[in-house]
Amino acid sequence: MKKTLAVLALTLAFSASVAFASGCPVQIKKGREAAAKMDQMDAKVKAALAKLDEAQKLHDSGKHADSLKTAIEANQSIGVK
């Protein structure tokens, strides 16, 4: 029974990690596409692009929850839902 619960817990943890991992690139792409249509000299756009760069680095290093949070913050700052 303990072994079954441990396997279930690991499976759930892995599933959550995969869900975050797949969400990061979607949010980063959405933000970059929206920013590309905006004034590149605007301070908000520059800041959002910097945050999206940070989100990509976090994603690449396996910190998917932080990456997703950072990408969403960047998108919200330029009005992307």
PDB file of N, CA, C and O in Angstrom:
ATOM      1  N   MET A   1       0.817  -1.196   0.000  1.00  0.00           N
ATOM      2  CA  MET A   1       0.000   0.000   0.000  1.00  0.00           C
ATOM      3  C   MET A   1       0.860   1.258   0.000  1.00  0.00           C
ATOM      4  O   MET A   1       0.602   2.191  -0.760  1.00  0.00           O
ATOM      5  N   LYS A   2       1.886   1.283   0.856  1.00  0.00           N
ATOM      6  CA  LYS A   2       2.768   2.452   0.917  1.00  0.00           C
ATOM      7  C   LYS A   2       3.472   2.657  -0.412  1.00  0.00           C
ATOM      8  O   LYS A   2       3.657   3.788  -0.863  1.00  0.00           O
ATOM      9  N   LYS A   3       3.858   1.565  -1.027  1.00  0.00           N
ATOM     10  CA  LYS A   3       4.558   1.635  -2.307  1.00  0.00           C
ATOM     11  C   LYS A   3       3.627   2.216  -3.385  1.00  0.00           C
ATOM     12  O   LYS A   3       4.048   3.032  -4.204  1.00  0.00           O
ATOM     13  N   THR A   4       2.388   1.795  -3.370  1.00  0.00           N
ATOM     14  CA  THR A   4       1.406   2.298  -4.329  1.00  0.00           C
ATOM     15  C   THR A   4       1.185   3.794  -4.147  1.00  0.00           C
ATOM     16  O   THR A   4       1.121   4.537  -5.126  1.00  0.00           O
ATOM     17  N   LEU A   5       1.069   4.234  -2.913  1.00  0.00           N
ATOM     18  CA  LEU A   5       0.883   5.656  -2.636  1.00  0.00           C
ATOM     19  C   LEU A   5       2.099   6.470  -3.059  1.00  0.00           C
ATOM     20  O   LEU A   5       1.952   7.576  -3.577  1.00  0.00           O
ATOM     21  N   ALA A   6       3.291   5.937  -2.844  1.00  0.00           N
ATOM     22  CA  ALA A   6       4.508   6.638  -3.245  1.00  0.00           C
ATOM     23  C   ALA A   6       4.568   6.779  -4.759  1.00  0.00           C
ATOM     24  O   ALA A   6       4.929   7.838  -5.274  1.00  0.00           O
ATOM     25  N   VAL A   7       4.218   5.724  -5.465  1.00  0.00           N
ATOM     26  CA  VAL A   7       4.207   5.773  -6.936  1.00  0.00           C
ATOM     27  C   VAL A   7       3.162   6.780  -7.409  1.00  0.00           C
ATOM     28  O   VAL A   7       3.422   7.553  -8.331  1.00  0.00           O
ATOM     29  N   LEU A   8       2.007   6.777  -6.798  1.00  0.00           N
ATOM     30  CA  LEU A   8       0.952   7.720  -7.165  1.00  0.00           C
ATOM     31  C   LEU A   8       1.401   9.160  -6.926  1.00  0.00           C
ATOM     32  O   LEU A   8       1.166  10.030  -7.765  1.00  0.00           O
ATOM     33  N   ALA A   9       2.041   9.415  -5.795  1.00  0.00           N
ATOM     34  CA  ALA A   9       2.531  10.759  -5.480  1.00  0.00           C
ATOM     35  C   ALA A   9       3.572  11.206  -6.503  1.00  0.00           C
ATOM     36  O   ALA A   9       3.539  12.351  -6.954  1.00  0.00           O
ATOM     37  N   LEU A  10       4.482  10.330  -6.870  1.00  0.00           N
ATOM     38  CA  LEU A  10       5.496  10.671  -7.877  1.00  0.00           C
ATOM     39  C   LEU A  10       4.864  10.929  -9.234  1.00  0.00           C
ATOM     40  O   LEU A  10       5.279  11.838  -9.952  1.00  0.00           O
ATOM     41  N   THR A  11       3.873  10.141  -9.586  1.00  0.00           N
ATOM     42  CA  THR A  11       3.175  10.322 -10.861  1.00  0.00           C
ATOM     43  C   THR A  11       2.477  11.671 -10.906  1.00  0.00           C
ATOM     44  O   THR A  11       2.545  12.375 -11.913  1.00  0.00           O
ATOM     45  N   LEU A  12       1.813  12.030  -9.827  1.00  0.00           N
ATOM     46  CA  LEU A  12       1.124  13.326  -9.768  1.00  0.00           C
ATOM     47  C   LEU A  12       2.125  14.483  -9.844  1.00  0.00           C
ATOM     48  O   LEU A  12       1.879  15.473 -10.534  1.00  0.00           O
ATOM     49  N   ALA A  13       3.229  14.362  -9.148  1.00  0.00           N
ATOM     50  CA  ALA A  13       4.249  15.418  -9.173  1.00  0.00           C
ATOM     51  C   ALA A  13       4.815  15.572 -10.574  1.00  0.00           C
ATOM     52  O   ALA A  13       5.007  16.692 -11.047  1.00  0.00           O
ATOM     53  N   PHE A  14       5.082  14.464 -11.236  1.00  0.00           N
ATOM     54  CA  PHE A  14       5.611  14.512 -12.599  1.00  0.00           C
ATOM     55  C   PHE A  14       4.597  15.124 -13.553  1.00  0.00           C
ATOM     56  O   PHE A  14       4.963  15.922 -14.416  1.00  0.00           O
ATOM     57  N   SER A  15       3.325  14.760 -13.408  1.00  0.00           N
ATOM     58  CA  SER A  15       2.270  15.301 -14.276  1.00  0.00           C
ATOM     59  C   SER A  15       2.158  16.808 -14.126  1.00  0.00           C
ATOM     60  O   SER A  15       2.009  17.523 -15.117  1.00  0.00           O
ATOM     61  N   ALA A  16       2.229  17.293 -12.900  1.00  0.00           N
ATOM     62  CA  ALA A  16       2.154  18.736 -12.656  1.00  0.00           C
ATOM     63  C   ALA A  16       3.342  19.436 -13.289  1.00  0.00           C
ATOM     64  O   ALA A  16       3.193  20.517 -13.859  1.00  0.00           O
ATOM     65  N   SER A  17       4.511  18.837 -13.197  1.00  0.00           N
ATOM     66  CA  SER A  17       5.715  19.415 -13.791  1.00  0.00           C
ATOM     67  C   SER A  17       5.588  19.504 -15.297  1.00  0.00           C
ATOM     68  O   SER A  17       5.965  20.511 -15.897  1.00  0.00           O
ATOM     69  N   VAL A  18       5.059  18.458 -15.913  1.00  0.00           N
ATOM     70  CA  VAL A  18       4.876  18.449 -17.368  1.00  0.00           C
ATOM     71  C   VAL A  18       3.857  19.504 -17.781  1.00  0.00           C
ATOM     72  O   VAL A  18       4.030  20.157 -18.809  1.00  0.00           O
ATOM     73  N   ALA A  19       2.810  19.676 -17.005  1.00  0.00           N
ATOM     74  CA  ALA A  19       1.801  20.686 -17.329  1.00  0.00           C
ATOM     75  C   ALA A  19       2.406  22.080 -17.307  1.00  0.00           C
ATOM     76  O   ALA A  19       2.140  22.880 -18.204  1.00  0.00           O
ATOM     77  N   PHE A  20       3.214  22.384 -16.301  1.00  0.00           N
ATOM     78  CA  PHE A  20       3.887  23.671 -16.244  1.00  0.00           C
ATOM     79  C   PHE A  20       4.868  23.817 -17.405  1.00  0.00           C
ATOM     80  O   PHE A  20       4.965  24.879 -18.018  1.00  0.00           O
ATOM     81  N   ALA A  21       5.587  22.746 -17.695  1.00  0.00           N
ATOM     82  CA  ALA A  21       6.605  22.788 -18.741  1.00  0.00           C
ATOM     83  C   ALA A  21       5.997  23.102 -20.095  1.00  0.00           C
ATOM     84  O   ALA A  21       6.609  23.803 -20.901  1.00  0.00           O
ATOM     85  N   SER A  22       4.816  22.599 -20.354  1.00  0.00           N
ATOM     86  CA  SER A  22       4.205  22.855 -21.655  1.00  0.00           C
ATOM     87  C   SER A  22       3.524  24.218 -21.702  1.00  0.00           C
ATOM     88  O   SER A  22       3.308  24.762 -22.785  1.00  0.00           O
ATOM     89  N   GLY A  23       3.183  24.776 -20.540  1.00  0.00           N
ATOM     90  CA  GLY A  23       2.519  26.076 -20.507  1.00  0.00           C
ATOM     91  C   GLY A  23       3.470  27.240 -20.719  1.00  0.00           C
ATOM     92  O   GLY A  23       3.075  28.274 -21.256  1.00  0.00           O
ATOM     93  N   CYS A  24       4.713  27.084 -20.305  1.00  0.00           N
ATOM     94  CA  CYS A  24       5.695  28.168 -20.421  1.00  0.00           C
ATOM     95  C   CYS A  24       5.889  28.622 -21.869  1.00  0.00           C
ATOM     96  O   CYS A  24       5.729  29.806 -22.164  1.00  0.00           O
ATOM     97  N   PRO A  25       6.231  27.703 -22.777  1.00  0.00           N
ATOM     98  CA  PRO A  25       6.487  28.128 -24.151  1.00  0.00           C
ATOM     99  C   PRO A  25       5.279  28.797 -24.808  1.00  0.00           C
ATOM    100  O   PRO A  25       5.430  29.713 -25.616  1.00  0.00           O
ATOM    101  N   VAL A  26       4.094  28.335 -24.456  1.00  0.00           N
ATOM    102  CA  VAL A  26       2.880  28.925 -25.023  1.00  0.00           C
ATOM    103  C   VAL A  26       2.759  30.383 -24.599  1.00  0.00           C
ATOM    104  O   VAL A  26       2.504  31.256 -25.429  1.00  0.00           O
ATOM    105  N   GLN A  27       2.941  30.647 -23.305  1.00  0.00           N
ATOM    106  CA  GLN A  27       2.836  32.017 -22.801  1.00  0.00           C
ATOM    107  C   GLN A  27       3.953  32.904 -23.341  1.00  0.00           C
ATOM    108  O   GLN A  27       3.719  34.064 -23.678  1.00  0.00           O
ATOM    109  N   ILE A  28       5.154  32.365 -23.423  1.00  0.00           N
ATOM    110  CA  ILE A  28       6.288  33.145 -23.933  1.00  0.00           C
ATOM    111  C   ILE A  28       6.047  33.509 -25.394  1.00  0.00           C
ATOM    112  O   ILE A  28       6.268  34.650 -25.799  1.00  0.00           O
ATOM    113  N   LYS A  29       5.599  32.547 -26.176  1.00  0.00           N
ATOM    114  CA  LYS A  29       5.327  32.791 -27.599  1.00  0.00           C
ATOM    115  C   LYS A  29       4.213  33.831 -27.770  1.00  0.00           C
ATOM    116  O   LYS A  29       4.319  34.741 -28.592  1.00  0.00           O
ATOM    117  N   LYS A  30       3.152  33.680 -26.985  1.00  0.00           N
ATOM    118  CA  LYS A  30       2.025  34.613 -27.055  1.00  0.00           C
ATOM    119  C   LYS A  30       2.495  36.040 -26.767  1.00  0.00           C
ATOM    120  O   LYS A  30       2.098  36.981 -27.454  1.00  0.00           O
ATOM    121  N   GLY A  31       3.337  36.192 -25.753  1.00  0.00           N
ATOM    122  CA  GLY A  31       3.847  37.516 -25.395  1.00  0.00           C
ATOM    123  C   GLY A  31       4.748  38.098 -26.467  1.00  0.00           C
ATOM    124  O   GLY A  31       4.644  39.280 -26.796  1.00  0.00           O
ATOM    125  N   ARG A  32       5.630  37.277 -27.013  1.00  0.00           N
ATOM    126  CA  ARG A  32       6.541  37.759 -28.062  1.00  0.00           C
ATOM    127  C   ARG A  32       5.781  38.167 -29.326  1.00  0.00           C
ATOM    128  O   ARG A  32       6.105  39.176 -29.951  1.00  0.00           O
ATOM    129  N   GLU A  33       4.786  37.391 -29.691  1.00  0.00           N
ATOM    130  CA  GLU A  33       3.989  37.727 -30.875  1.00  0.00           C
ATOM    131  C   GLU A  33       3.237  39.040 -30.684  1.00  0.00           C
ATOM    132  O   GLU A  33       3.163  39.857 -31.602  1.00  0.00           O
ATOM    133  N   ALA A  34       2.689  39.239 -29.509  1.00  0.00           N
ATOM    134  CA  ALA A  34       1.963  40.487 -29.231  1.00  0.00           C
ATOM    135  C   ALA A  34       2.935  41.667 -29.204  1.00  0.00           C
ATOM    136  O   ALA A  34       2.644  42.726 -29.759  1.00  0.00           O
ATOM    137  N   ALA A  35       4.084  41.483 -28.560  1.00  0.00           N
ATOM    138  CA  ALA A  35       5.068  42.569 -28.457  1.00  0.00           C
ATOM    139  C   ALA A  35       5.609  42.958 -29.833  1.00  0.00           C
ATOM    140  O   ALA A  35       5.940  44.120 -30.065  1.00  0.00           O
ATOM    141  N   ALA A  36       5.699  41.997 -30.734  1.00  0.00           N
ATOM    142  CA  ALA A  36       6.211  42.273 -32.080  1.00  0.00           C
ATOM    143  C   ALA A  36       5.311  43.246 -32.845  1.00  0.00           C
ATOM    144  O   ALA A  36       5.767  43.929 -33.763  1.00  0.00           O
ATOM    145  N   LYS A  37       4.049  43.304 -32.468  1.00  0.00           N
ATOM    146  CA  LYS A  37       3.091  44.193 -33.130  1.00  0.00           C
ATOM    147  C   LYS A  37       3.005  45.561 -32.457  1.00  0.00           C
ATOM    148  O   LYS A  37       2.254  46.433 -32.895  1.00  0.00           O
ATOM    149  N   MET A  38       3.779  45.738 -31.392  1.00  0.00           N
ATOM    150  CA  MET A  38       3.743  46.981 -30.624  1.00  0.00           C
ATOM    151  C   MET A  38       4.988  47.809 -30.888  1.00  0.00           C
ATOM    152  O   MET A  38       5.937  47.346 -31.521  1.00  0.00           O
ATOM    153  N   ASP A  39       4.971  49.045 -30.392  1.00  0.00           N
ATOM    154  CA  ASP A  39       6.114  49.954 -30.524  1.00  0.00           C
ATOM    155  C   ASP A  39       7.292  49.401 -29.716  1.00  0.00           C
ATOM    156  O   ASP A  39       7.236  49.337 -28.488  1.00  0.00           O
ATOM    157  N   GLN A  40       8.346  49.006 -30.408  1.00  0.00           N
ATOM    158  CA  GLN A  40       9.507  48.389 -29.770  1.00  0.00           C
ATOM    159  C   GLN A  40      10.282  49.362 -28.882  1.00  0.00           C
ATOM    160  O   GLN A  40      11.108  48.939 -28.073  1.00  0.00           O
ATOM    161  N   MET A  41      10.025  50.644 -29.026  1.00  0.00           N
ATOM    162  CA  MET A  41      10.715  51.641 -28.214  1.00  0.00           C
ATOM    163  C   MET A  41       9.959  51.961 -26.923  1.00  0.00           C
ATOM    164  O   MET A  41      10.482  52.657 -26.053  1.00  0.00           O
ATOM    165  N   ASP A  42       8.743  51.461 -26.799  1.00  0.00           N
ATOM    166  CA  ASP A  42       7.932  51.686 -25.606  1.00  0.00           C
ATOM    167  C   ASP A  42       8.575  50.982 -24.410  1.00  0.00           C
ATOM    168  O   ASP A  42       8.976  49.822 -24.504  1.00  0.00           O
ATOM    169  N   ALA A  43       8.666  51.683 -23.308  1.00  0.00           N
ATOM    170  CA  ALA A  43       9.322  51.131 -22.108  1.00  0.00           C
ATOM    171  C   ALA A  43       8.604  49.880 -21.593  1.00  0.00           C
ATOM    172  O   ALA A  43       9.255  48.943 -21.129  1.00  0.00           O
ATOM    173  N   LYS A  44       7.271  49.857 -21.671  1.00  0.00           N
ATOM    174  CA  LYS A  44       6.523  48.691 -21.209  1.00  0.00           C
ATOM    175  C   LYS A  44       6.837  47.465 -22.069  1.00  0.00           C
ATOM    176  O   LYS A  44       6.969  46.354 -21.557  1.00  0.00           O
ATOM    177  N   VAL A  45       6.951  47.678 -23.359  1.00  0.00           N
ATOM    178  CA  VAL A  45       7.249  46.571 -24.269  1.00  0.00           C
ATOM    179  C   VAL A  45       8.661  46.050 -24.003  1.00  0.00           C
ATOM    180  O   VAL A  45       8.882  44.840 -23.959  1.00  0.00           O
ATOM    181  N   LYS A  46       9.612  46.964 -23.826  1.00  0.00           N
ATOM    182  CA  LYS A  46      10.983  46.559 -23.528  1.00  0.00           C
ATOM    183  C   LYS A  46      11.041  45.754 -22.230  1.00  0.00           C
ATOM    184  O   LYS A  46      11.721  44.730 -22.159  1.00  0.00           O
ATOM    185  N   ALA A  47      10.333  46.215 -21.216  1.00  0.00           N
ATOM    186  CA  ALA A  47      10.323  45.517 -19.922  1.00  0.00           C
ATOM    187  C   ALA A  47       9.673  44.140 -20.058  1.00  0.00           C
ATOM    188  O   ALA A  47      10.143  43.165 -19.473  1.00  0.00           O
ATOM    189  N   ALA A  48       8.597  44.068 -20.830  1.00  0.00           N
ATOM    190  CA  ALA A  48       7.921  42.785 -21.032  1.00  0.00           C
ATOM    191  C   ALA A  48       8.829  41.806 -21.766  1.00  0.00           C
ATOM    192  O   ALA A  48       8.880  40.627 -21.418  1.00  0.00           O
ATOM    193  N   LEU A  49       9.540  42.283 -22.771  1.00  0.00           N
ATOM    194  CA  LEU A  49      10.458  41.411 -23.505  1.00  0.00           C
ATOM    195  C   LEU A  49      11.593  40.919 -22.613  1.00  0.00           C
ATOM    196  O   LEU A  49      12.031  39.775 -22.735  1.00  0.00           O
ATOM    197  N   ALA A  50      12.066  41.775 -21.725  1.00  0.00           N
ATOM    198  CA  ALA A  50      13.109  41.366 -20.783  1.00  0.00           C
ATOM    199  C   ALA A  50      12.572  40.282 -19.851  1.00  0.00           C
ATOM    200  O   ALA A  50      13.273  39.314 -19.555  1.00  0.00           O
ATOM    201  N   LYS A  51      11.331  40.441 -19.390  1.00  0.00           N
ATOM    202  CA  LYS A  51      10.725  39.431 -18.523  1.00  0.00           C
ATOM    203  C   LYS A  51      10.501  38.123 -19.287  1.00  0.00           C
ATOM    204  O   LYS A  51      10.644  37.040 -18.720  1.00  0.00           O
ATOM    205  N   LEU A  52      10.154  38.224 -20.555  1.00  0.00           N
ATOM    206  CA  LEU A  52       9.971  37.011 -21.363  1.00  0.00           C
ATOM    207  C   LEU A  52      11.300  36.292 -21.564  1.00  0.00           C
ATOM    208  O   LEU A  52      11.349  35.062 -21.587  1.00  0.00           O
ATOM    209  N   ASP A  53      12.376  37.059 -21.709  1.00  0.00           N
ATOM    210  CA  ASP A  53      13.718  36.450 -21.786  1.00  0.00           C
ATOM    211  C   ASP A  53      14.029  35.705 -20.489  1.00  0.00           C
ATOM    212  O   ASP A  53      14.556  34.592 -20.501  1.00  0.00           O
ATOM    213  N   GLU A  54      13.690  36.347 -19.370  1.00  0.00           N
ATOM    214  CA  GLU A  54      13.905  35.722 -18.063  1.00  0.00           C
ATOM    215  C   GLU A  54      13.069  34.448 -17.935  1.00  0.00           C
ATOM    216  O   GLU A  54      13.545  33.434 -17.424  1.00  0.00           O
ATOM    217  N   ALA A  55      11.816  34.508 -18.406  1.00  0.00           N
ATOM    218  CA  ALA A  55      10.943  33.338 -18.361  1.00  0.00           C
ATOM    219  C   ALA A  55      11.530  32.192 -19.181  1.00  0.00           C
ATOM    220  O   ALA A  55      11.458  31.033 -18.772  1.00  0.00           O
ATOM    221  N   GLN A  56      12.107  32.513 -20.330  1.00  0.00           N
ATOM    222  CA  GLN A  56      12.719  31.475 -21.168  1.00  0.00           C
ATOM    223  C   GLN A  56      13.904  30.827 -20.451  1.00  0.00           C
ATOM    224  O   GLN A  56      14.073  29.609 -20.500  1.00  0.00           O
ATOM    225  N   LYS A  57      14.719  31.640 -19.788  1.00  0.00           N
ATOM    226  CA  LYS A  57      15.866  31.098 -19.045  1.00  0.00           C
ATOM    227  C   LYS A  57      15.392  30.195 -17.904  1.00  0.00           C
ATOM    228  O   LYS A  57      15.970  29.135 -17.664  1.00  0.00           O
ATOM    229  N   LEU A  58      14.347  30.617 -17.211  1.00  0.00           N
ATOM    230  CA  LEU A  58      13.801  29.801 -16.134  1.00  0.00           C
ATOM    231  C   LEU A  58      13.267  28.474 -16.686  1.00  0.00           C
ATOM    232  O   LEU A  58      13.475  27.416 -16.093  1.00  0.00           O
ATOM    233  N   HIS A  59      12.586  28.547 -17.814  1.00  0.00           N
ATOM    234  CA  HIS A  59      12.063  27.337 -18.447  1.00  0.00           C
ATOM    235  C   HIS A  59      13.199  26.393 -18.818  1.00  0.00           C
ATOM    236  O   HIS A  59      13.133  25.190 -18.565  1.00  0.00           O
ATOM    237  N   ASP A  60      14.235  26.951 -19.419  1.00  0.00           N
ATOM    238  CA  ASP A  60      15.374  26.141 -19.846  1.00  0.00           C
ATOM    239  C   ASP A  60      16.090  25.476 -18.676  1.00  0.00           C
ATOM    240  O   ASP A  60      16.677  24.404 -18.826  1.00  0.00           O
ATOM    241  N   SER A  61      16.037  26.117 -17.511  1.00  0.00           N
ATOM    242  CA  SER A  61      16.700  25.540 -16.336  1.00  0.00           C
ATOM    243  C   SER A  61      15.768  24.640 -15.525  1.00  0.00           C
ATOM    244  O   SER A  61      16.141  24.155 -14.457  1.00  0.00           O
ATOM    245  N   GLY A  62      14.558  24.419 -16.035  1.00  0.00           N
ATOM    246  CA  GLY A  62      13.646  23.484 -15.380  1.00  0.00           C
ATOM    247  C   GLY A  62      12.766  24.077 -14.299  1.00  0.00           C
ATOM    248  O   GLY A  62      12.073  23.344 -13.594  1.00  0.00           O
ATOM    249  N   LYS A  63      12.784  25.387 -14.158  1.00  0.00           N
ATOM    250  CA  LYS A  63      11.970  26.055 -13.131  1.00  0.00           C
ATOM    251  C   LYS A  63      10.662  26.515 -13.780  1.00  0.00           C
ATOM    252  O   LYS A  63      10.440  27.707 -13.991  1.00  0.00           O
ATOM    253  N   HIS A  64       9.807  25.543 -14.088  1.00  0.00           N
ATOM    254  CA  HIS A  64       8.637  25.811 -14.909  1.00  0.00           C
ATOM    255  C   HIS A  64       7.565  26.650 -14.213  1.00  0.00           C
ATOM    256  O   HIS A  64       6.924  27.479 -14.859  1.00  0.00           O
ATOM    257  N   ALA A  65       7.364  26.456 -12.942  1.00  0.00           N
ATOM    258  CA  ALA A  65       6.362  27.262 -12.236  1.00  0.00           C
ATOM    259  C   ALA A  65       6.777  28.729 -12.225  1.00  0.00           C
ATOM    260  O   ALA A  65       5.952  29.614 -12.456  1.00  0.00           O
ATOM    261  N   ASP A  66       8.049  28.986 -11.958  1.00  0.00           N
ATOM    262  CA  ASP A  66       8.549  30.367 -11.968  1.00  0.00           C
ATOM    263  C   ASP A  66       8.516  30.947 -13.376  1.00  0.00           C
ATOM    264  O   ASP A  66       8.203  32.122 -13.566  1.00  0.00           O
ATOM    265  N   SER A  67       8.839  30.118 -14.353  1.00  0.00           N
ATOM    266  CA  SER A  67       8.828  30.565 -15.741  1.00  0.00           C
ATOM    267  C   SER A  67       7.426  30.974 -16.173  1.00  0.00           C
ATOM    268  O   SER A  67       7.230  32.031 -16.772  1.00  0.00           O
ATOM    269  N   LEU A  68       6.462  30.128 -15.860  1.00  0.00           N
ATOM    270  CA  LEU A  68       5.081  30.419 -16.233  1.00  0.00           C
ATOM    271  C   LEU A  68       4.594  31.693 -15.556  1.00  0.00           C
ATOM    272  O   LEU A  68       3.958  32.532 -16.194  1.00  0.00           O
ATOM    273  N   LYS A  69       4.886  31.839 -14.288  1.00  0.00           N
ATOM    274  CA  LYS A  69       4.483  33.034 -13.540  1.00  0.00           C
ATOM    275  C   LYS A  69       5.099  34.294 -14.155  1.00  0.00           C
ATOM    276  O   LYS A  69       4.417  35.305 -14.321  1.00  0.00           O
ATOM    277  N   THR A  70       6.381  34.231 -14.489  1.00  0.00           N
ATOM    278  CA  THR A  70       7.079  35.383 -15.064  1.00  0.00           C
ATOM    279  C   THR A  70       6.517  35.725 -16.442  1.00  0.00           C
ATOM    280  O   THR A  70       6.332  36.900 -16.761  1.00  0.00           O
ATOM    281  N   ALA A  71       6.248  34.720 -17.247  1.00  0.00           N
ATOM    282  CA  ALA A  71       5.696  34.960 -18.586  1.00  0.00           C
ATOM    283  C   ALA A  71       4.305  35.582 -18.506  1.00  0.00           C
ATOM    284  O   ALA A  71       3.981  36.488 -19.273  1.00  0.00           O
ATOM    285  N   ILE A  72       3.497  35.102 -17.591  1.00  0.00           N
ATOM    286  CA  ILE A  72       2.155  35.659 -17.434  1.00  0.00           C
ATOM    287  C   ILE A  72       2.218  37.108 -16.961  1.00  0.00           C
ATOM    288  O   ILE A  72       1.455  37.951 -17.431  1.00  0.00           O
ATOM    289  N   GLU A  73       3.124  37.396 -16.036  1.00  0.00           N
ATOM    290  CA  GLU A  73       3.301  38.782 -15.568  1.00  0.00           C
ATOM    291  C   GLU A  73       3.721  39.684 -16.729  1.00  0.00           C
ATOM    292  O   GLU A  73       3.207  40.792 -16.876  1.00  0.00           O
ATOM    293  N   ALA A  74       4.646  39.209 -17.542  1.00  0.00           N
ATOM    294  CA  ALA A  74       5.101  39.995 -18.694  1.00  0.00           C
ATOM    295  C   ALA A  74       3.940  40.258 -19.643  1.00  0.00           C
ATOM    296  O   ALA A  74       3.762  41.377 -20.123  1.00  0.00           O
ATOM    297  N   ASN A  75       3.158  39.229 -19.909  1.00  0.00           N
ATOM    298  CA  ASN A  75       2.038  39.382 -20.823  1.00  0.00           C
ATOM    299  C   ASN A  75       0.997  40.348 -20.286  1.00  0.00           C
ATOM    300  O   ASN A  75       0.468  41.177 -21.026  1.00  0.00           O
ATOM    301  N   GLN A  76       0.711  40.241 -19.026  1.00  0.00           N
ATOM    302  CA  GLN A  76      -0.281  41.146 -18.425  1.00  0.00           C
ATOM    303  C   GLN A  76       0.176  42.593 -18.473  1.00  0.00           C
ATOM    304  O   GLN A  76      -0.644  43.502 -18.606  1.00  0.00           O
ATOM    305  N   SER A  77       1.485  42.812 -18.364  1.00  0.00           N
ATOM    306  CA  SER A  77       1.986  44.188 -18.355  1.00  0.00           C
ATOM    307  C   SER A  77       1.796  44.889 -19.704  1.00  0.00           C
ATOM    308  O   SER A  77       1.806  46.118 -19.779  1.00  0.00           O
ATOM    309  N   ILE A  78       1.621  44.094 -20.772  1.00  0.00           N
ATOM    310  CA  ILE A  78       1.381  44.690 -22.087  1.00  0.00           C
ATOM    311  C   ILE A  78      -0.034  44.394 -22.592  1.00  0.00           C
ATOM    312  O   ILE A  78      -0.342  44.592 -23.767  1.00  0.00           O
ATOM    313  N   GLY A  79      -0.886  43.918 -21.681  1.00  0.00           N
ATOM    314  CA  GLY A  79      -2.288  43.728 -22.020  1.00  0.00           C
ATOM    315  C   GLY A  79      -2.616  42.436 -22.747  1.00  0.00           C
ATOM    316  O   GLY A  79      -3.655  42.353 -23.402  1.00  0.00           O
ATOM    317  N   VAL A  80      -1.770  41.440 -22.653  1.00  0.00           N
ATOM    318  CA  VAL A  80      -2.021  40.154 -23.298  1.00  0.00           C
ATOM    319  C   VAL A  80      -2.679  39.227 -22.277  1.00  0.00           C
ATOM    320  O   VAL A  80      -2.198  39.092 -21.152  1.00  0.00           O
ATOM    321  N   LYS A  81      -3.769  38.596 -22.671  1.00  0.00           N
ATOM    322  CA  LYS A  81      -4.477  37.686 -21.759  1.00  0.00           C
ATOM    323  C   LYS A  81      -4.006  36.282 -21.942  1.00  0.00           C
ATOM    324  O   LYS A  81      -4.487  35.376 -21.262  1.00  0.00           O
TER     325      LYS A  81
END
